[in-house]
Amino acid sequence: MCECVSEIEKALASKNVRFVMAMAMSPDMSKLTSKLMVATEKIDKKNRKPVPFVTATFCPFCGEKWEG
């Protein structure tokens, strides 16, 4: 697995910024992982349905496929 996210997060720390990570369970509930979350927001704020979240399966910086 690449180190792009941790390297870029180190650089972002000087700007008081970090990536948002989502906790995810494996389908058989045996493994808890942390994945990079892609930000989403509601278009219609009056709609009360929960906002889904999207996690990256490939590194958005170098394109390497992530495990799991």
C-alpha positions as CSV (number, residue, x, y, z in Angstrom):
1,M,0.0,0.0,0.0
2,C,1.3,3.5,-0.9
3,E,2.2,6.1,1.7
4,C,0.7,9.1,-0.3
5,V,-2.1,9.9,2.2
6,S,0.2,9.9,5.3
7,E,2.8,12.0,3.4
8,I,0.3,14.5,2.3
9,E,-1.4,14.6,5.7
10,K,2.0,15.5,7.2
11,A,2.3,18.4,4.8
12,L,-1.3,19.5,5.6
13,A,-0.7,19.5,9.3
14,S,1.2,22.8,9.0
15,K,-2.0,24.3,7.7
16,N,-4.0,22.8,10.6
17,V,-5.9,20.5,8.1
18,R,-6.3,16.7,7.9
19,F,-8.2,14.2,5.8
20,V,-11.5,12.8,7.0
21,M,-11.3,9.0,7.6
22,A,-14.3,6.7,7.8
23,M,-14.4,3.6,10.0
24,A,-15.5,0.5,8.1
25,M,-16.2,-3.1,9.0
26,S,-15.4,-6.1,6.8
27,P,-18.5,-7.9,5.5
28,D,-18.0,-10.7,8.0
29,M,-17.5,-8.2,10.8
30,S,-14.1,-9.5,11.6
31,K,-11.9,-6.5,10.8
32,L,-12.3,-2.8,11.4
33,T,-10.4,-0.5,9.0
34,S,-10.0,3.2,8.5
35,K,-10.6,4.5,4.9
36,L,-10.2,7.8,3.3
37,M,-13.6,9.4,3.0
38,V,-14.7,11.4,-0.1
39,A,-16.8,14.4,1.1
40,T,-20.4,14.6,0.2
41,E,-23.1,17.1,1.1
42,K,-26.9,17.4,0.6
43,I,-28.2,19.4,-2.3
44,D,-31.6,19.9,-0.8
45,K,-31.1,20.6,2.9
46,K,-34.8,20.1,3.6
47,N,-34.6,16.4,2.7
48,R,-34.2,14.5,6.0
49,K,-32.7,11.3,4.5
50,P,-29.2,10.5,5.8
51,V,-26.2,11.5,3.7
52,P,-24.4,8.5,2.2
53,F,-20.6,8.5,2.4
54,V,-18.1,7.3,-0.2
55,T,-14.7,5.8,0.6
56,A,-11.8,5.5,-1.8
57,T,-10.6,2.1,-3.0
58,F,-7.7,3.5,-5.0
59,C,-5.2,6.2,-3.9
60,P,-6.5,9.5,-5.3
61,F,-2.9,10.7,-5.7
62,C,-1.0,7.8,-7.3
63,G,-3.8,5.5,-8.4
64,E,-2.5,2.4,-6.5
65,K,-5.3,-0.1,-5.5
66,W,-5.8,-0.3,-1.7
67,E,-6.3,-3.6,0.0
68,G,-9.7,-4.6,1.3
